[in-house]
Amino acid sequence: MSRLPQLIYDDMSPAQQQLHDEILAGPRTRIAGPMHAWFLNPDYGTLIQKVGAFCRYETSLPPRLSELAIIIVARYWSADVEWFAHSAIALENDIAQTTVEAIEQDQRPDFENGDEALIYDLTKSILETKRVPEELYQKAISDFGEKTLLDLTAIIGYYCNIAVQLNVFEIPDQEGRTMRPVD
């Protein structure tokens, strides 16, 4: 059960309606998940929805690797909406079912692809230690380059932000599913 009421377009302020229209004018097809919280502050919502659209659709990472990073973040934060939405998208983008299942169990998957293992190691290092060791950093620069590493940090940071909002406001996924026991 969400701590936020579902807003109805006709009951929104002009600023909220503008945010609603901006979101739907971009690559998203519906208002879902964290977007419900953004209506609390449409100025913030306008900015973060643009960052989100970039992180989701415009980085230099292919969707397969981007979605892998997103589900690692979702699992780390036990963010229900993020997990259920993006684990399905990860599967659609050729992340193996066994990889998704291992991440859901908070275990390191047995990766077939080296680039996936590197994304996993980078993301887990950033989340768990707040740093990237020099050897891992050099491997990332060698394999991905600086721009893609920057884009990965943007994805991780954005989805951490979203996970916090989802968890604070207890925003459920469309089916009300949860990864964690409900109090």
PETAVEN-V476021 format. One line per field, one symbol per residue. psi: psi as a letter, one per 20 degrees, with the letter a starting at -180 (. if undefined). A space follows every 10 residues. Layout:
# PETAVEN-V476021
psi->???
This chain:
# PETAVEN-V476021
psi->pqipqpqpgi iqrhhghggg hggiibiqir prcihhhhih nhggggghhg gggghhijri qqhghghggg hgggggilog ggghghhghg ghkkpqghgg ggghjlqpqo phphhghggg ggghggghij roqgghghgg gghhrgghgg hghggggghg ggggggggjl orrhjjqqiq qp.
